[in-house]
């Protein structure tokens, strides 16, 4: 037909190839846009999470700073063994409680009788508790040349353990799970009542939990109940305190001295404006060189405890 243009088959093939290539490019661009969108979304979430983490750390640090400041205002001998306060920072409710680390039994300093008593209170049989207490002392005791060290090592080898006792102070309370005689269930029950930071052979009976008081040598359920009922009135009465915690023969209780410690356990509970809540637990030592305090332990997202001062 006049005036019409006819394409050669080769021209039509090239035109089809170009069209397919364009479609592939468009598809690739769409995929890139999708990937970029997902990346931006993930980046935004990461930035948000990082911002939340940084904000949480800053607020916890502020709570610890305020607690340490309150503790340092008092004279060493008049420093409160526990306390609590609330503040509001950056729109966030901050509840802070602190308690001396002497409220817990120190795995590196407590006498064998106190360790055994605690394990008995927590459900171990008398013989099992005494044996486990012996092994705790064996774990923390430096090896000597009298052969006791090799005996302790032999016990672990005979039990099929692939490791030997540390024969040095516990570095962390979780090491308790490595000690012969300590079952996982017993370790779990013991962790809330033990420490490696107080450096005190005794406990502060004025703030220690009932489980720790019950572990004192010679303590009976009746004496425990009476002491807990009278404890608030014994703060300044040393003689009455000693009498109420008398040992099995009526004398002073060697594990009941009002243990003192420069370490404090601080719990910081945060409630953000969006309703989100979190609790951190920080252990600090107040005697530090060139700084007001130093951090001994820091744990985030710890379980809430049933302590009145922690409630908002």
C-alpha positions in Angstrom: 0.0 0.0 0.0 1.3 3.4 -0.9 2.6 5.6 2.0 2.8 2.6 4.4 6.0 1.6 6.1 6.7 -2.1 6.6 9.2 -3.2 9.3 11.6 -5.9 8.6 11.4 -9.0 10.8 14.9 -8.1 12.2 13.6 -4.6 13.2 10.6 -6.1 15.0 12.9 -8.5 16.9 15.1 -5.6 18.0 12.1 -3.6 19.1 10.8 -6.6 21.2 14.2 -7.0 22.8 14.4 -3.4 23.9 10.9 -3.6 25.3 11.8 -6.7 27.4 15.0 -5.0 28.6 13.0 -1.9 29.7 10.5 -4.1 31.6 13.4 -5.9 33.3 14.9 -2.6 34.3 11.6 -1.4 35.7 11.2 -4.6 37.7 14.8 -4.3 39.0 14.1 -0.6 40.0 10.9 -1.7 41.8 12.9 -4.4 43.7 15.5 -1.9 44.6 12.9 0.5 45.9 11.3 -2.3 48.0 14.7 -3.3 49.4 15.5 0.4 50.2 12.2 0.8 51.9 12.8 -2.3 54.0 16.3 -1.1 54.8 15.0 2.4 55.8 12.4 0.8 58.0 14.9 -1.5 59.7 17.3 1.4 60.2 14.6 3.4 61.7 13.7 0.6 64.1 17.4 0.2 65.0 17.8 3.9 65.6 14.7 3.8 67.8 16.0 0.8 69.8 19.4 2.5 70.2 17.8 5.7 71.3 15.7 3.7 73.9 18.8 1.9 75.1 20.8 5.1 75.4 17.9 6.8 77.3 17.5 3.9 79.6 21.2 3.8 80.4 21.3 7.5 81.0 18.3 7.3 83.4 19.6 4.3 85.3 23.0 6.1 85.6 21.2 9.2 87.0 19.4 7.0 89.6 22.6 5.4 90.6 24.3 8.8 90.9 21.6 10.2 93.1 21.7 7.1 95.4 25.5 7.3 95.7 25.3 11.0 96.4 22.8 10.4 99.3 24.9 7.7 100.7 28.1 9.8 100.6 26.4 12.7 102.4 26.3 10.6 105.6 29.2 9.7 107.8 30.5 6.2 107.3 29.3 5.0 110.7 25.8 6.6 110.2 25.3 5.7 106.6 21.8 4.2 106.1 21.7 0.5 105.4 18.7 1.0 103.0 16.5 3.6 101.5 14.3 4.6 98.6 13.2 7.6 96.7 11.3 8.7 93.6 12.2 11.3 91.0 10.9 12.3 87.5 13.4 12.8 84.8 12.7 13.5 81.1 9.0 12.6 81.6 10.0 9.2 83.0 9.1 8.0 86.5 12.3 6.8 88.3 12.0 4.7 91.5 15.3 4.0 93.2 15.9 1.7 96.2 19.3 0.8 97.7 20.4 -1.7 100.4 23.7 -2.6 101.8 25.3 -5.7 100.3 25.8 -6.9 103.9 22.2 -7.9 103.8 23.4 -10.9 101.8 25.7 -13.8 102.7 29.1 -13.3 101.2 30.4 -16.5 99.5 34.0 -15.4 100.1 33.8 -14.3 103.7 30.9 -16.1 105.5 31.8 -18.8 108.0 30.9 -22.4 107.2 28.1 -22.4 109.7 26.3 -19.5 108.1 26.6 -21.0 104.6 25.3 -24.3 105.8 22.4 -22.6 107.7 21.4 -20.8 104.5 21.4 -23.9 102.4 19.3 -25.7 105.0 16.8 -22.8 105.1 16.6 -23.1 101.3 15.7 -26.7 101.3 18.9 -28.8 101.5 19.1 -31.6 104.0 21.4 -31.1 107.0 24.1 -33.4 105.8 23.9 -32.1 102.2 24.0 -28.5 103.4 27.1 -29.1 105.5 28.9 -30.9 102.6 28.0 -28.2 100.2 29.2 -25.5 102.7 32.5 -27.4 103.0 32.9 -27.4 99.2 32.1 -23.7 99.0 34.9 -23.0 101.5 37.1 -25.4 99.6 36.4 -23.6 96.3 37.4 -20.2 97.8 40.4 -21.3 99.9 43.9 -20.8 98.5 45.8 -23.9 97.8 48.3 -24.7 100.5 51.3 -27.1 100.8 49.7 -29.4 103.4 47.9 -31.6 100.9 44.4 -30.2 101.4 44.5 -28.6 98.0 45.1 -31.9 96.2 42.3 -33.5 98.2 39.8 -30.9 97.1 40.9 -31.4 93.5 40.6 -35.2 93.8 37.0 -34.8 94.9 36.1 -33.1 91.6 38.0 -35.6 89.6 36.2 -38.5 91.4 32.9 -36.8 90.6 33.8 -36.8 86.9 34.2 -33.0 86.7 36.4 -31.8 83.9 37.5 -28.8 86.0 39.1 -28.2 89.4 37.9 -25.9 92.2 39.1 -22.3 91.8 40.9 -22.2 95.2 40.6 -18.5 95.1 37.7 -16.1 95.9 34.5 -16.4 93.9 34.6 -13.9 91.0 30.8 -14.1 90.5 27.9 -15.7 92.4 27.1 -17.8 89.3 30.2 -19.8 90.1 28.2 -21.4 92.8 26.7 -23.7 90.1 30.2 -25.2 89.6 30.6 -26.2 93.3 30.1 -29.9 94.2 26.9 -30.5 96.0 25.1 -27.5 94.6 22.2 -28.6 92.4 20.7 -26.2 89.8 17.5 -25.8 91.9 19.5 -25.0 95.1 21.7 -22.5 93.2 18.6 -20.8 91.8 17.1 -20.5 95.3 20.4 -19.2 96.8 21.3 -16.5 94.3 19.0 -13.8 95.7 20.6 -14.2 99.1 24.4 -14.4 98.3 27.0 -12.0 97.1 30.7 -11.6 96.4 30.9 -7.9 97.2 30.2 -7.3 100.8 33.6 -8.5 102.2 31.8 -9.1 105.5 31.8 -12.4 107.4 28.5 -11.4 109.1 25.2 -9.9 107.9 23.4 -6.7 108.7 20.5 -8.2 110.6 18.6 -5.0 110.6 17.9 -5.2 106.9 18.7 -8.8 105.9 15.7 -10.8 104.6 14.1 -13.4 106.8 15.8 -16.3 105.0 19.2 -14.9 105.9 18.2 -14.3 109.5 16.9 -17.8 109.7 20.3 -19.1 108.6 22.1 -17.8 111.7 23.4 -20.5 114.0 21.0 -21.3 116.8 18.0 -19.5 115.2 14.6 -21.2 115.6 11.3 -20.4 114.0 10.0 -18.9 117.3 13.1 -16.7 117.8 12.9 -15.7 114.2 9.3 -14.6 114.4 10.0 -12.6 117.6 13.1 -11.0 116.2 11.3 -9.9 113.0 8.5 -8.5 115.0 10.8 -6.5 117.3 13.5 -5.6 114.8 12.4 -2.0 114.2 12.7 -1.3 117.9 16.2 -2.7 118.2 18.0 -0.2 116.0 19.8 1.6 118.9 19.7 -1.2 121.5 22.8 -3.3 121.0 22.3 -5.4 124.1 18.7 -6.2 123.2 19.8 -7.0 119.7 22.5 -9.4 120.9 20.1 -11.1 123.2 17.4 -11.6 120.6 20.0 -13.2 118.3 21.8 -15.3 120.9 23.5 -18.4 119.7 22.6 -22.0 120.6 24.1 -21.6 124.1 22.7 -18.2 124.7 25.9 -16.4 123.9 26.5 -13.9 121.1 25.7 -15.2 117.7 28.9 -15.2 115.7 27.1 -14.8 112.4 24.7 -12.1 113.7 27.0 -9.1 114.1 25.7 -6.1 112.2 27.9 -6.7 109.2 29.0 -3.5 107.4 29.9 -3.1 103.8 31.0 -0.3 101.5 29.1 -2.0 98.7 25.4 -1.2 98.0 22.9 -2.8 95.7 20.8 -0.2 93.8 17.6 -1.0 91.9 16.3 1.5 89.4 12.8 1.0 88.1 11.8 3.1 85.1 8.3 3.8 83.8 8.4 5.6 80.5 5.6 7.9 79.2 4.4 5.1 76.8 3.8 2.8 79.8 6.9 0.6 79.2 8.7 -0.4 82.3 12.1 -1.8 83.1 14.3 -2.5 86.2 18.0 -2.4 86.4 20.2 -3.5 89.3 23.6 -2.0 89.9 26.1 -2.8 92.7 28.5 -0.1 93.6 31.5 0.2 95.9 31.7 3.6 97.7 35.4 3.4 98.6 37.1 4.1 95.3 40.3 5.9 94.3 39.9 9.3 92.7 36.1 8.7 92.1 33.1 8.8 94.3 32.2 5.2 93.6 32.9 2.4 91.2 30.5 0.0 89.6 30.9 -3.6 90.6 28.0 -5.1 88.7 25.3 -3.9 86.3 22.3 -5.9 85.2 19.4 -4.7 83.1 15.8 -6.2 82.8 15.8 -7.8 86.2 12.6 -9.3 87.6 10.4 -7.0 89.7 10.7 -7.8 93.4 8.0 -7.6 96.1 9.4 -4.7 98.0 7.1 -1.9 99.0 9.5 0.9 98.1 9.7 -0.4 94.6 6.0 0.3 93.9 5.1 3.4 92.0 
